[in-house]
Amino acid sequence: MNKALLSRHMNERECAQRNALTNRPAALVLDVGTVGTVLDTLDDGKAFLVEFGSCGPDKCEWLGVLYGSELQLMPEVPRAA
């Protein structure tokens, strides 16, 4: 999975509004440079489903759709088999 850097600050209110998770951590803020995992590419590469704060294979702190202008995609690093 690709990684991405958040390119703009998201305050508590915006994080809460845009978080797709049912159980949301209180007072979450995402700062510029926070690294997230791109789970899916949407709208012909204009938007991305991204998770931040991975807490295991099926848990994270924030999950939502971000647009290309809000992220800086990082080059994929090949993994050893």
C-alpha positions in Angstrom: 0.0 0.0 0.0 1.2 3.5 -0.8 1.9 6.1 1.9 1.0 9.8 1.7 1.9 12.9 3.6 -0.9 15.2 4.7 -0.2 18.6 3.1 -2.5 20.7 5.2 -3.6 20.9 8.9 -6.9 19.4 9.9 -8.3 20.7 13.2 -10.5 18.8 15.7 -13.7 19.9 14.1 -12.7 19.0 10.5 -11.2 15.7 11.7 -14.5 14.8 13.4 -16.6 15.8 10.5 -14.6 14.0 7.8 -13.8 10.8 9.8 -15.8 7.9 8.4 -15.3 5.7 11.5 -18.1 5.1 14.0 -15.8 5.0 17.0 -13.7 8.2 16.8 -10.9 9.3 19.1 -11.7 12.5 21.0 -9.8 15.6 20.1 -7.9 14.2 17.1 -5.9 16.7 15.1 -3.9 15.8 11.9 -0.9 18.0 11.3 1.0 18.8 8.1 3.4 15.9 7.3 1.4 13.2 9.1 1.9 10.0 7.2 -1.1 8.0 6.2 -1.8 4.8 4.2 -3.6 5.1 0.9 -6.2 2.3 0.8 -7.9 3.1 -2.5 -7.8 5.5 -5.4 -11.1 7.2 -6.3 -12.5 9.5 -9.0 -9.8 8.7 -11.6 -7.0 9.5 -9.2 -8.5 12.8 -7.9 -9.4 11.5 -4.5 -8.0 8.8 -2.1 -9.3 6.7 0.8 -6.7 7.2 3.5 -6.2 6.0 7.0 -4.1 7.6 9.7 -3.0 6.2 13.0 -3.0 2.5 12.2 -3.7 0.4 15.3 -3.5 -3.0 13.7 -4.8 -4.8 10.7 -8.3 -3.6 11.0 -8.2 -0.5 13.3 -7.1 3.1 12.8 -7.8 6.5 14.3 -9.0 8.3 11.2 -10.4 7.0 7.9 -11.8 9.2 5.1 -11.5 10.6 1.6 -8.9 13.2 0.9 -8.2 14.9 -2.4 -5.0 15.1 -4.3 -4.5 18.7 -3.2 -4.5 17.6 0.5 -1.9 14.9 0.1 1.6 14.3 -1.2 1.9 10.7 -2.4 5.1 9.0 -1.5 6.9 6.7 -3.9 6.2 3.0 -3.2 9.1 1.1 -1.7 9.5 -2.4 -3.0 9.3 -5.1 -0.3 11.4 -8.2 -0.1 9.4 -11.4 -0.6 
